[in-house]
């Protein structure tokens, strides 16, 4: 199934092909649909971890908190996600905030998924009903919470990642590890935007140490 999905995206120009740059200790955390790989040697109880995009699956955040005894700052402004998280028993180490991430401070219009059983709102895929949500730059949120660096940044924000990456690279924020799901499969994006984002990350000293089987989830380390 995964091979067939990659082949279909390659034919339609929605696939991107990259390789890892370095080898390092790697640990995959979270469920099949919401997991990412991290370098466990660089994480511990004092780590500063931001996780953007809760959806209805915080398995990645839960495992991070459990394994490293670290506080996790988790963010998602969308209604279905906030309604779901309100029904969960979230440990005190996971701090949930109803904000989105963008390259500016203000608000963004997000569109609900057409399928009511799905949860991920998108600014790019404009098919469902819309809702306006508060968003902030990464630097604004770090100032708000008193952090001057991040040991791990994870973003799964449905196509908004490209402007966010440009913004935090321009801001020269110290980020030790960066996990991202690229959404080149969404309408109007395409693989070229992902290629350019990866080029910019590499130029800023980030190196890929893990790529998921579907070629969408990437893990970077700052060298």
Residue frames as a rotation matrix with the C-alpha (Angstrom) as fourth column:
UNK 1
0.570 0.822 0.000 0.00
0.822 -0.570 0.000 0.00
0.000 0.000 -1.000 0.00
UNK 2
0.482 -0.442 -0.757 2.77
0.135 -0.816 0.562 2.47
-0.866 -0.373 -0.333 0.90
UNK 3
-0.623 -0.733 0.271 4.67
0.356 0.042 0.933 1.70
-0.696 0.679 0.235 -2.31
UNK 4
-0.193 0.651 0.734 1.49
0.973 0.032 0.228 2.22
0.125 0.759 -0.639 -4.33
UNK 5
0.761 0.487 -0.429 0.84
0.573 -0.815 0.090 5.57
-0.305 -0.314 -0.899 -2.63
UNK 6
0.044 -0.829 -0.558 4.39
0.029 -0.557 0.830 6.76
-0.999 -0.053 0.000 -3.33
UNK 7
-0.681 -0.269 0.681 4.13
0.629 0.262 0.732 5.65
-0.375 0.927 -0.009 -6.96
UNK 8
0.276 0.875 0.397 0.83
0.956 -0.291 -0.023 7.52
0.095 0.386 -0.918 -7.41
UNK 9
0.749 -0.027 -0.662 2.36
0.242 -0.919 0.311 10.69
-0.617 -0.393 -0.682 -5.98
UNK 10
-0.366 -0.930 -0.025 5.42
0.218 -0.112 0.969 10.35
-0.905 0.349 0.244 -8.17
UNK 11
-0.436 0.278 0.856 3.24
0.899 0.187 0.397 10.17
-0.050 0.942 -0.332 -11.27
UNK 12
0.571 0.780 0.257 1.25
0.772 -0.616 0.155 13.26
0.279 0.110 -0.954 -10.24
UNK 13
-0.092 -0.713 0.696 4.31
0.270 -0.690 -0.671 15.29
0.959 0.126 0.256 -9.19
UNK 14
0.631 0.388 0.672 3.42
-0.519 -0.432 0.737 15.12
0.576 -0.814 -0.071 -5.50
UNK 15
0.861 -0.422 -0.282 6.38
0.508 0.734 0.452 12.97
0.016 -0.533 0.846 -4.46
UNK 16
0.643 -0.745 0.179 9.77
-0.709 -0.667 -0.228 14.14
0.289 0.020 -0.957 -3.28
UNK 17
0.817 -0.419 -0.396 12.93
0.405 0.906 -0.124 12.05
0.411 -0.059 0.910 -3.07
UNK 18
0.426 -0.706 0.566 15.63
-0.761 -0.618 -0.197 12.74
0.488 -0.347 -0.801 -0.52
UNK 19
0.279 -0.451 -0.848 18.22
0.380 0.863 -0.333 10.81
0.882 -0.229 0.412 1.45
UNK 20
0.936 -0.054 -0.349 19.49
0.328 -0.231 0.916 10.99
-0.130 -0.971 -0.199 5.00
UNK 21
0.645 -0.717 0.266 22.63
-0.389 -0.607 -0.693 13.06
0.658 0.343 -0.670 5.55
UNK 22
-0.423 -0.790 0.444 23.99
-0.784 0.073 -0.617 11.59
0.455 -0.609 -0.650 8.76
UNK 23
0.114 0.381 -0.918 23.69
0.264 0.879 0.398 8.55
0.958 -0.288 -0.001 11.01
UNK 24
-0.660 -0.261 0.704 22.93
-0.589 -0.401 -0.701 8.97
0.466 -0.878 0.112 14.69
UNK 25
-0.921 0.389 -0.026 20.97
0.310 0.689 -0.655 7.19
-0.237 -0.611 -0.755 17.45
UNK 26
-0.684 0.726 -0.074 17.35
-0.549 -0.446 0.707 7.05
0.480 0.524 0.703 16.32
UNK 27
-0.863 0.505 -0.009 14.18
0.358 0.599 -0.716 6.22
-0.356 -0.622 -0.698 18.21
UNK 28
-0.676 0.704 0.218 10.72
-0.062 -0.349 0.935 6.33
0.734 0.619 0.280 16.65
UNK 29
-0.892 0.413 -0.185 7.97
0.212 0.020 -0.977 7.41
-0.399 -0.911 -0.105 19.02
UNK 30
-0.385 0.843 -0.377 4.21
-0.710 -0.531 -0.462 7.57
-0.590 0.089 0.803 18.60
UNK 31
0.300 0.656 0.693 1.63
0.022 0.722 -0.692 5.72
-0.954 0.223 0.203 16.57
UNK 32
-0.246 -0.372 0.895 1.93
0.844 0.372 0.387 4.78
-0.477 0.850 0.222 12.90
UNK 33
0.330 0.512 0.793 -0.08
0.862 -0.506 -0.033 7.85
0.385 0.694 -0.608 11.86
UNK 34
0.906 0.088 0.413 1.37
-0.048 -0.950 0.309 10.40
0.420 -0.300 -0.857 14.28
UNK 35
0.742 -0.657 -0.134 4.88
0.446 0.334 0.830 9.23
-0.501 -0.676 0.541 15.02
UNK 36
0.799 -0.602 -0.006 8.31
-0.429 -0.562 -0.707 10.74
0.422 0.567 -0.707 14.40
UNK 37
0.500 -0.737 -0.454 11.90
0.748 0.632 -0.201 9.67
0.435 -0.239 0.868 14.90
UNK 38
0.889 -0.285 0.358 14.12
-0.406 -0.852 0.331 11.50
0.210 -0.440 -0.873 17.40
UNK 39
-0.082 -0.941 -0.328 17.71
0.016 0.328 -0.944 11.28
0.997 -0.082 -0.012 18.58
UNK 40
0.774 0.520 -0.361 17.22
0.327 0.159 0.931 10.11
0.542 -0.839 -0.047 22.19
UNK 41
-0.021 -0.880 -0.475 20.77
0.980 0.075 -0.183 11.02
0.197 -0.469 0.861 23.18
UNK 42
-0.803 -0.306 0.512 19.87
0.310 -0.947 -0.079 14.71
0.509 0.095 0.856 22.93
UNK 43
0.074 0.905 0.419 16.76
-0.315 -0.377 0.871 14.61
0.946 -0.197 0.257 25.13
UNK 44
-0.672 -0.269 -0.690 16.30
0.538 0.463 -0.704 14.57
0.509 -0.844 -0.167 28.87
UNK 45
-0.042 0.745 -0.666 14.28
0.994 -0.037 -0.104 15.96
-0.102 -0.666 -0.739 31.80
UNK 46
-0.163 -0.070 -0.984 15.32
0.314 -0.949 0.015 19.57
-0.935 -0.307 0.176 31.16
UNK 47
-0.804 -0.183 0.566 14.61
0.582 -0.043 0.812 19.52
-0.124 0.982 0.141 27.42
UNK 48
-0.379 0.675 -0.633 12.41
-0.357 -0.738 -0.573 22.22
-0.854 0.008 0.520 25.92
UNK 49
-0.862 0.138 0.488 9.96
0.446 0.664 0.600 20.53
-0.242 0.735 -0.634 23.54
UNK 50
-0.360 0.774 -0.520 7.28
-0.630 -0.613 -0.476 22.16
-0.688 0.156 0.709 21.38
UNK 51
-0.818 0.185 0.544 4.78
0.431 0.824 0.368 20.00
-0.380 0.536 -0.754 19.50
UNK 52
-0.510 0.626 -0.590 2.45
-0.641 -0.734 -0.225 21.66
-0.574 0.264 0.775 16.97
UNK 53
-0.248 0.554 -0.795 -0.53
-0.788 0.362 0.498 19.73
0.564 0.749 0.347 15.63
UNK 54
-0.601 0.085 0.795 -2.36
-0.642 0.541 -0.543 17.63
-0.476 -0.837 -0.270 18.19
UNK 55
-0.495 0.540 -0.681 -5.25
-0.516 0.448 0.730 16.30
0.699 0.713 0.056 16.10
UNK 56
0.640 0.657 0.399 -6.71
-0.736 0.375 0.564 13.34
0.221 -0.654 0.724 17.96
UNK 57
0.789 -0.469 -0.397 -3.43
0.452 0.881 -0.143 11.54
0.416 -0.066 0.907 18.61
UNK 58
0.632 -0.604 0.486 -0.89
-0.720 -0.689 0.079 12.61
0.287 -0.400 -0.871 21.24
UNK 59
0.961 -0.267 -0.064 0.97
0.275 0.925 0.263 9.29
-0.012 -0.270 0.963 21.30
UNK 60
0.224 -0.923 0.313 4.20
0.524 -0.157 -0.837 11.04
0.822 0.351 0.449 20.27
UNK 61
0.021 -0.161 0.987 3.89
-0.546 -0.829 -0.124 13.58
0.838 -0.536 -0.105 23.08
UNK 62
0.842 0.369 0.394 2.95
-0.529 0.418 0.738 10.92
0.108 -0.830 0.548 25.64
UNK 63
0.792 -0.589 -0.161 5.97
0.574 0.808 -0.131 8.77
0.207 0.012 0.978 24.81
UNK 64
0.010 -0.789 0.614 8.31
0.198 -0.601 -0.775 11.76
0.980 0.129 0.150 24.88
UNK 65
0.252 0.173 0.952 7.05
-0.774 -0.555 0.306 12.72
0.581 -0.814 -0.006 28.31
UNK 66
0.965 0.199 0.172 7.22
-0.262 0.771 0.581 9.17
-0.017 -0.606 0.796 29.65
UNK 67
0.677 -0.733 -0.061 10.67
0.644 0.630 -0.434 8.30
0.357 0.254 0.899 28.31
UNK 68
-0.247 -0.869 0.429 12.45
0.579 -0.487 -0.654 11.57
0.777 0.087 0.624 29.06
UNK 69
0.021 0.350 -0.937 10.43
0.980 -0.191 -0.049 12.99
-0.196 -0.917 -0.347 31.98
UNK 70
-0.912 -0.406 0.059 10.20
0.405 -0.866 0.294 16.21
-0.069 0.291 0.954 30.01
UNK 71
-0.106 0.860 -0.498 7.53
0.124 -0.486 -0.865 18.88
-0.987 -0.154 -0.055 29.80
UNK 72
-0.652 0.005 0.758 5.83
0.752 0.131 0.646 19.06
-0.095 0.991 -0.089 26.40
UNK 73
-0.452 0.524 -0.722 4.25
-0.249 -0.851 -0.461 22.25
-0.856 -0.028 0.515 25.09
UNK 74
-0.664 0.309 0.680 1.51
0.689 0.606 0.398 21.01
-0.289 0.733 -0.615 22.73
UNK 75
-0.613 0.362 -0.702 -0.44
-0.334 -0.924 -0.185 23.33
-0.716 0.121 0.687 20.43
UNK 76
-0.784 0.426 0.450 -3.56
0.602 0.349 0.718 23.08
0.149 0.834 -0.531 18.28
UNK 77
-0.871 0.443 -0.213 -6.22
-0.318 -0.838 -0.443 25.78
-0.375 -0.318 0.871 17.74
UNK 78
-0.693 0.593 -0.410 -8.75
-0.438 0.105 0.893 23.76
0.573 0.798 0.187 15.74
UNK 79
-0.051 0.794 0.605 -12.19
-0.983 -0.148 0.112 22.91
0.178 -0.589 0.788 17.21
UNK 80
0.732 0.396 -0.554 -12.27
-0.356 0.916 0.184 19.16
0.581 0.062 0.812 16.68
UNK 81
-0.128 -0.868 -0.480 -8.85
0.282 0.432 -0.857 18.71
0.951 -0.245 0.189 18.22
UNK 82
-0.756 -0.148 0.637 -9.65
-0.475 -0.545 -0.691 20.89
0.450 -0.825 0.342 21.25
UNK 83
0.303 0.925 0.230 -12.96
-0.913 0.213 0.348 19.06
0.273 -0.316 0.909 21.74
UNK 84
0.606 -0.134 -0.784 -11.14
0.024 0.988 -0.151 15.74
0.795 0.073 0.602 21.66
UNK 85
-0.455 -0.883 -0.115 -8.32
0.172 0.040 -0.984 16.75
0.874 -0.467 0.133 23.99
UNK 86
-0.382 0.394 0.836 -10.90
-0.832 -0.539 -0.127 17.98
0.401 -0.744 0.534 26.52
UNK 87
0.716 0.696 -0.057 -12.15
-0.625 0.676 0.390 14.39
0.310 -0.244 0.919 26.84
UNK 88
0.376 -0.670 -0.640 -8.69
0.189 0.732 -0.655 12.94
0.907 0.125 0.402 27.46
UNK 89
0.956 -0.219 -0.194 -6.78
0.186 -0.054 0.981 12.37
-0.225 -0.974 -0.010 30.66
UNK 90
0.585 -0.762 0.279 -3.66
0.129 -0.252 -0.959 14.35
0.801 0.597 -0.049 29.81
UNK 91
0.288 -0.536 -0.794 -0.71
0.954 0.237 0.186 14.10
0.089 -0.811 0.579 32.22
UNK 92
0.832 0.105 -0.545 0.41
0.289 -0.920 0.264 17.39
-0.474 -0.377 -0.796 33.80
UNK 93
-0.186 -0.980 -0.072 3.72
0.328 -0.131 0.936 17.25
-0.926 0.151 0.345 31.93
UNK 94
-0.586 0.073 0.807 1.86
0.805 -0.060 0.590 17.94
0.091 0.996 -0.024 28.67
UNK 95
-0.427 0.360 -0.830 0.76
0.236 -0.842 -0.486 21.58
-0.873 -0.403 0.274 28.50
UNK 96
-0.261 0.434 0.862 -1.93
0.961 0.199 0.190 22.11
-0.089 0.878 -0.469 25.87
UNK 97
-0.512 0.054 -0.857 -2.41
0.081 -0.991 -0.111 25.55
-0.855 -0.126 0.503 24.30
UNK 98
0.320 0.790 0.523 -5.12
0.660 0.210 -0.721 26.59
-0.679 0.577 -0.454 21.81
UNK 99
0.343 -0.300 -0.890 -2.79
-0.517 -0.851 0.088 28.40
-0.784 0.430 -0.447 19.42
UNK 100
0.886 -0.135 0.444 -1.64
0.435 0.573 -0.694 27.70
-0.160 0.808 0.567 15.90
UNK 101
-0.023 -0.967 -0.253 1.81
0.377 -0.243 0.894 28.30
-0.926 -0.075 0.370 14.40
UNK 102
0.824 0.257 0.505 2.37
0.563 -0.278 -0.778 30.72
-0.060 0.926 -0.373 11.53
UNK 103
-0.226 -0.931 0.286 4.91
0.941 -0.285 -0.183 33.18
0.251 0.228 0.941 10.16
UNK 104
-0.584 0.107 0.804 3.02
-0.133 -0.990 0.035 36.11
0.800 -0.086 0.593 11.71
UNK 105
-0.887 0.362 -0.288 0.98
0.354 0.132 -0.926 36.96
-0.297 -0.923 -0.245 14.82
UNK 106
-0.655 0.720 -0.229 -2.76
-0.756 -0.632 0.172 37.23
-0.021 0.286 0.958 14.27
UNK 107
0.022 0.714 0.700 -5.39
-0.354 0.660 -0.662 34.83
-0.935 -0.233 0.267 12.99
UNK 108
-0.877 -0.280 -0.391 -5.81
-0.469 0.312 0.826 32.39
-0.109 0.908 -0.405 10.13
UNK 109
0.257 0.963 -0.079 -8.79
-0.937 0.228 -0.264 30.83
-0.236 0.142 0.961 8.42
UNK 110
-0.845 -0.463 0.267 -8.69
-0.417 0.884 0.213 27.05
-0.335 0.069 -0.940 8.55
UNK 111
-0.064 0.819 -0.571 -10.97
-0.925 0.166 0.342 24.74
0.374 0.550 0.747 6.61
UNK 112
0.075 0.198 0.977 -12.50
-0.704 0.705 -0.089 21.66
-0.707 -0.681 0.192 8.17
UNK 113
-0.932 -0.357 0.067 -11.97
-0.223 0.708 0.670 18.29
-0.286 0.609 -0.740 6.49
UNK 114
-0.391 0.820 -0.417 -14.87
-0.788 -0.064 0.612 17.24
0.475 0.568 0.672 4.27
UNK 115
-0.103 0.296 -0.950 -15.07
0.214 0.939 0.270 13.89
0.971 -0.176 -0.160 6.02
UNK 116
0.489 0.367 0.791 -16.64
-0.592 -0.527 0.610 14.47
0.641 -0.767 -0.041 9.48
UNK 117
0.966 -0.171 -0.193 -14.68
0.254 0.757 0.603 11.52
0.043 -0.631 0.774 10.86
UNK 118
0.071 -0.980 0.186 -11.39
0.807 -0.053 -0.589 13.31
0.587 0.192 0.786 10.08
UNK 119
0.562 0.125 -0.818 -9.89
0.761 -0.467 0.451 15.94
-0.326 -0.875 -0.357 12.36
UNK 120
-0.370 -0.901 -0.226 -7.13
0.738 -0.432 0.517 17.87
-0.564 0.025 0.825 10.55
UNK 121
0.790 0.529 -0.310 -8.10
0.293 -0.770 -0.567 21.40
-0.539 0.357 -0.763 9.51
UNK 122
-0.160 -0.862 0.481 -6.07
0.925 0.039 0.379 22.99
-0.345 0.505 0.791 6.73
UNK 123
0.072 0.094 -0.993 -5.31
-0.102 -0.990 -0.101 26.45
-0.992 0.108 -0.061 5.41
UNK 124
-0.754 -0.521 -0.400 -4.36
-0.458 -0.021 0.889 24.96
-0.471 0.853 -0.222 2.05
UNK 125
-0.882 0.467 0.060 -7.11
0.414 0.709 0.571 22.42
0.224 0.528 -0.819 1.32
UNK 126
-0.861 0.498 -0.103 -10.10
-0.401 -0.789 -0.466 24.78
-0.313 -0.360 0.879 1.11
UNK 127
-0.713 0.612 -0.343 -13.05
0.023 0.509 0.861 22.40
0.701 0.606 -0.376 0.81
UNK 128
-0.243 0.635 -0.734 -14.76
0.901 0.428 0.071 22.25
0.359 -0.644 -0.676 4.20
UNK 129
0.806 0.563 0.185 -16.41
0.412 -0.756 0.508 24.86
0.426 -0.333 -0.841 6.39
UNK 130
-0.133 -0.928 0.347 -14.02
0.333 -0.372 -0.867 27.48
0.934 0.001 0.358 7.72
UNK 131
0.824 0.245 -0.511 -13.08
0.559 -0.207 0.803 28.69
0.091 -0.947 -0.308 11.17
UNK 132
0.419 -0.681 0.601 -10.78
-0.203 -0.715 -0.669 31.51
0.885 0.158 -0.438 12.28
UNK 133
0.784 -0.231 -0.576 -8.11
0.599 0.521 0.608 30.60
0.160 -0.822 0.547 14.83
UNK 134
0.845 -0.534 -0.032 -5.35
-0.481 -0.784 0.393 32.51
-0.235 -0.317 -0.919 16.65
UNK 135
0.722 -0.691 0.038 -1.81
0.630 0.633 -0.450 31.94
0.287 0.349 0.892 15.39
UNK 136
0.838 -0.525 -0.149 1.61
-0.333 -0.709 0.622 33.13
-0.432 -0.471 -0.769 16.51
UNK 137
0.433 -0.821 -0.372 5.19
-0.543 0.092 -0.835 33.13
0.720 0.563 -0.406 15.31
UNK 138
0.480 -0.342 -0.808 7.52
0.579 0.815 0.000 30.69
0.659 -0.468 0.589 16.98
UNK 139
-0.623 -0.764 0.168 9.57
0.407 -0.500 -0.765 33.54
0.668 -0.408 0.622 18.44
UNK 140
-0.231 0.628 0.743 6.43
-0.649 -0.668 0.363 35.07
0.725 -0.398 0.562 19.96
UNK 141
0.764 0.560 -0.320 5.49
-0.192 0.671 0.716 31.82
0.616 -0.485 0.621 21.69
UNK 142
0.128 -0.795 -0.592 9.01
0.749 0.469 -0.468 31.24
0.650 -0.384 0.656 22.96
UNK 143
-0.717 -0.325 0.617 9.07
-0.059 -0.853 -0.518 34.74
0.694 -0.408 0.593 24.43
UNK 144
0.191 0.907 0.374 5.66
-0.653 -0.166 0.738 34.10
0.732 -0.386 0.561 25.99
UNK 145
0.922 0.208 -0.328 6.86
0.035 0.796 0.604 30.94
0.386 -0.568 0.727 27.74
UNK 146
0.716 -0.654 0.245 10.34
-0.629 -0.452 0.632 32.21
-0.303 -0.607 -0.735 28.55
UNK 147
0.588 -0.514 0.625 12.42
0.453 0.849 0.271 29.95
-0.670 0.124 0.732 26.31
UNK 148
0.367 -0.537 -0.760 15.55
-0.668 -0.720 0.186 30.99
-0.647 0.440 -0.623 24.42
UNK 149
-0.677 -0.517 -0.524 16.10
-0.735 0.512 0.444 27.67
0.039 0.686 -0.727 22.60
UNK 150
0.590 0.799 0.116 14.30
-0.797 0.599 -0.074 24.44
-0.129 -0.049 0.990 21.70
UNK 151
-0.451 -0.698 0.557 15.70
-0.565 0.706 0.427 20.96
-0.691 -0.122 -0.713 22.13
UNK 152
-0.793 0.267 0.547 12.97
0.543 0.716 0.439 19.54
-0.275 0.646 -0.713 19.91
UNK 153
-0.420 0.711 -0.563 10.43
-0.650 -0.669 -0.360 21.16
-0.633 0.215 0.744 17.60
UNK 154
-0.763 0.282 0.582 7.76
0.522 0.799 0.298 19.01
-0.381 0.531 -0.756 15.96
UNK 155
-0.449 0.671 -0.590 5.31
-0.593 -0.718 -0.365 20.49
-0.668 0.186 0.721 13.46
UNK 156
-0.790 0.403 0.462 2.46
0.601 0.658 0.453 18.78
-0.121 0.636 -0.762 11.65
UNK 157
-0.409 0.543 -0.733 0.43
0.111 -0.768 -0.630 21.76
-0.906 -0.339 0.254 10.51
UNK 158
0.190 0.739 0.647 -1.22
0.675 0.380 -0.632 20.73
-0.713 0.557 -0.427 7.26
UNK 159
0.342 -0.110 0.933 0.69
0.909 -0.214 -0.358 22.77
0.239 0.971 0.027 4.70
UNK 160
0.974 0.016 0.227 1.60
-0.036 -0.975 0.221 25.85
0.224 -0.224 -0.948 6.77
UNK 161
0.671 -0.732 -0.119 5.07
0.514 0.343 0.786 24.46
-0.535 -0.588 0.606 7.51
UNK 162
0.205 -0.654 0.728 6.80
0.938 -0.083 -0.338 26.13
0.281 0.752 0.596 4.56
UNK 163
0.386 -0.011 0.922 6.31
0.010 -1.000 -0.016 29.74
0.922 0.015 -0.386 5.70
UNK 164
0.981 -0.013 0.194 7.01
-0.194 -0.020 0.981 28.72
-0.009 -1.000 -0.022 9.30
UNK 165
0.527 -0.841 0.123 10.35
0.800 0.540 0.263 27.17
-0.287 -0.040 0.957 8.35
UNK 166
0.081 -0.475 0.876 11.36
0.664 -0.630 -0.402 30.30
0.743 0.615 0.264 6.45
UNK 167
0.643 0.266 0.718 10.41
-0.241 -0.820 0.519 32.42
0.727 -0.507 -0.463 9.46
UNK 168
0.955 -0.276 0.105 12.27
-0.050 0.200 0.979 30.49
-0.291 -0.940 0.177 12.13
UNK 169
0.321 -0.888 0.328 15.37
0.947 0.311 -0.085 30.15
-0.026 0.338 0.941 9.95
UNK 170
0.132 -0.224 0.966 15.37
0.373 -0.891 -0.258 33.93
0.918 0.394 -0.034 9.41
UNK 171
0.779 0.252 0.575 15.00
-0.393 -0.517 0.760 34.39
0.489 -0.818 -0.304 13.18
UNK 172
-0.180 -0.948 -0.261 18.05
-0.374 0.311 -0.874 32.19
0.910 -0.060 -0.411 13.90
UNK 173
0.551 0.443 0.707 16.30
-0.826 0.167 0.539 30.31
0.120 -0.881 0.458 16.70
UNK 174
-0.631 -0.776 0.019 18.53
-0.765 0.618 -0.184 27.63
0.131 -0.131 -0.983 18.28
UNK 175
0.577 0.801 0.161 16.68
-0.803 0.592 -0.066 24.36
-0.148 -0.091 0.985 17.59
UNK 176
-0.346 -0.819 0.458 18.58
-0.716 0.546 0.435 21.13
-0.606 -0.178 -0.775 18.28
UNK 177
-0.852 0.154 0.500 16.14
0.369 0.855 0.365 18.72
-0.371 0.495 -0.785 16.62
UNK 178
-0.442 0.713 -0.544 13.35
-0.759 -0.621 -0.198 19.38
-0.479 0.326 0.815 14.16
UNK 179
-0.765 0.322 0.557 10.63
0.445 0.891 0.096 16.92
-0.465 0.321 -0.825 13.13
UNK 180
-0.439 0.598 -0.670 8.20
-0.657 -0.723 -0.215 17.88
-0.613 0.346 0.711 10.38
UNK 181
-0.144 0.452 0.880 5.53
0.661 0.706 -0.255 16.32
-0.736 0.545 -0.400 8.21
UNK 182
-0.837 -0.150 -0.526 5.70
-0.279 -0.711 0.646 17.90
-0.471 0.687 0.554 4.77
UNK 183
-0.006 0.959 0.284 2.39
0.210 0.279 -0.937 18.19
-0.978 0.054 -0.203 2.92
UNK 184
-0.723 -0.338 -0.602 3.47
-0.477 -0.385 0.790 18.32
-0.499 0.859 0.117 -0.72
UNK 185
-0.832 0.470 0.295 0.58
0.552 0.757 0.350 15.95
-0.059 0.454 -0.889 -1.46
UNK 186
-0.071 0.868 -0.492 -2.00
0.559 -0.373 -0.740 18.67
-0.826 -0.328 -0.458 -0.77
UNK 187
0.502 0.349 0.792 -3.55
0.865 -0.236 -0.444 20.67
0.032 0.907 -0.420 -3.64
UNK 188
0.906 -0.078 0.416 -1.45
0.054 -0.954 -0.295 23.59
0.420 0.290 -0.860 -4.82
UNK 189
0.680 -0.713 0.173 1.75
-0.423 -0.187 0.887 22.63
-0.600 -0.676 -0.428 -2.99
UNK 190
0.905 -0.316 -0.285 3.74
-0.119 0.455 -0.883 20.00
0.409 0.833 0.374 -4.86
UNK 191
0.687 -0.652 -0.319 7.17
0.726 0.614 0.309 18.54
-0.006 -0.444 0.896 -4.24
UNK 192
0.062 -0.725 0.686 9.12
0.537 -0.555 -0.636 21.65
0.842 0.407 0.355 -5.26
UNK 193
0.484 0.158 0.861 8.13
-0.502 -0.756 0.421 23.52
0.717 -0.636 -0.286 -2.09
UNK 194
0.978 -0.161 0.135 9.37
-0.017 0.580 0.815 20.66
-0.210 -0.799 0.564 0.04
UNK 195
0.452 -0.858 0.242 12.61
0.849 0.331 -0.412 20.48
0.273 0.392 0.878 -1.93
UNK 196
0.090 -0.398 0.913 13.23
0.102 -0.908 -0.406 24.20
0.991 0.130 -0.041 -1.40
UNK 197
0.767 0.238 0.596 12.44
-0.539 -0.264 0.800 23.96
0.348 -0.935 -0.075 2.32
UNK 198
0.876 -0.481 0.022 14.91
0.414 0.775 0.477 21.11
-0.246 -0.409 0.879 2.73
UNK 199
0.207 -0.814 0.542 17.56
0.732 -0.239 -0.639 23.06
0.649 0.529 0.546 0.80
UNK 200
0.286 -0.044 0.957 17.07
-0.344 -0.937 0.060 26.01
0.894 -0.347 -0.283 3.14
UNK 201
0.946 0.076 0.316 17.30
-0.323 0.314 0.893 23.80
-0.031 -0.946 0.322 6.23
UNK 202
0.641 -0.763 0.078 20.48
0.767 0.639 -0.047 22.18
-0.014 0.090 0.996 4.99
UNK 203
0.124 -0.594 0.795 21.98
0.413 -0.697 -0.585 25.59
0.902 0.401 0.159 4.21
UNK 204
0.431 0.123 0.894 21.26
-0.630 -0.668 0.396 26.59
0.646 -0.734 -0.211 7.82
UNK 205
-0.525 -0.798 0.295 23.15
-0.788 0.326 -0.522 23.57
0.321 -0.506 -0.800 9.18
UNK 206
0.208 0.655 0.726 20.33
-0.771 0.567 -0.291 21.07
-0.602 -0.500 0.623 9.59
UNK 207
-0.711 -0.456 -0.535 20.95
-0.681 0.637 0.362 17.49
0.176 0.621 -0.764 8.50
UNK 208
0.393 0.895 -0.210 18.39
-0.837 0.443 0.321 14.76
0.381 0.049 0.923 7.83
UNK 209
-0.703 -0.634 0.322 18.80
-0.709 0.658 -0.252 11.67
-0.052 -0.405 -0.913 9.99
UNK 210
-0.707 0.497 0.503 15.47
0.342 0.863 -0.372 9.96
-0.619 -0.092 -0.780 9.34
UNK 211
-0.634 0.606 -0.480 12.79
-0.771 -0.447 0.453 9.87
0.060 0.658 0.751 6.63
UNK 212
-0.099 0.689 0.718 9.56
-0.501 0.590 -0.634 7.90
-0.860 -0.422 0.286 6.99
UNK 213
-0.543 -0.079 0.836 8.58
0.461 0.804 0.375 5.14
-0.702 0.590 -0.400 4.57
UNK 214
0.454 0.805 0.382 6.03
0.811 -0.195 -0.552 7.45
-0.370 0.560 -0.741 2.95
UNK 215
-0.409 -0.729 0.549 8.61
0.881 -0.473 0.027 10.19
0.240 0.495 0.835 2.41
UNK 216
0.331 0.606 0.724 6.62
0.319 -0.794 0.518 12.83
0.888 0.059 -0.456 4.30
UNK 217
1.000 0.001 0.015 7.93
-0.014 -0.276 0.961 12.80
0.005 -0.961 -0.276 7.88
UNK 218
0.304 -0.947 0.102 11.49
0.252 -0.023 -0.967 14.10
0.919 0.319 0.232 8.19
UNK 219
0.902 -0.152 -0.404 13.75
0.382 -0.156 0.911 14.38
-0.201 -0.976 -0.082 11.23
UNK 220
0.471 -0.736 0.487 16.61
0.136 -0.484 -0.864 16.88
0.872 0.473 -0.128 11.25
UNK 221
0.570 -0.392 -0.722 19.42
0.775 -0.033 0.631 17.61
-0.271 -0.919 0.285 13.66
UNK 222
0.949 -0.291 0.117 21.29
-0.247 -0.923 -0.295 20.90
0.194 0.251 -0.948 13.90
UNK 223
0.583 -0.796 -0.164 24.99
0.785 0.604 -0.136 20.25
0.207 -0.050 0.977 13.38
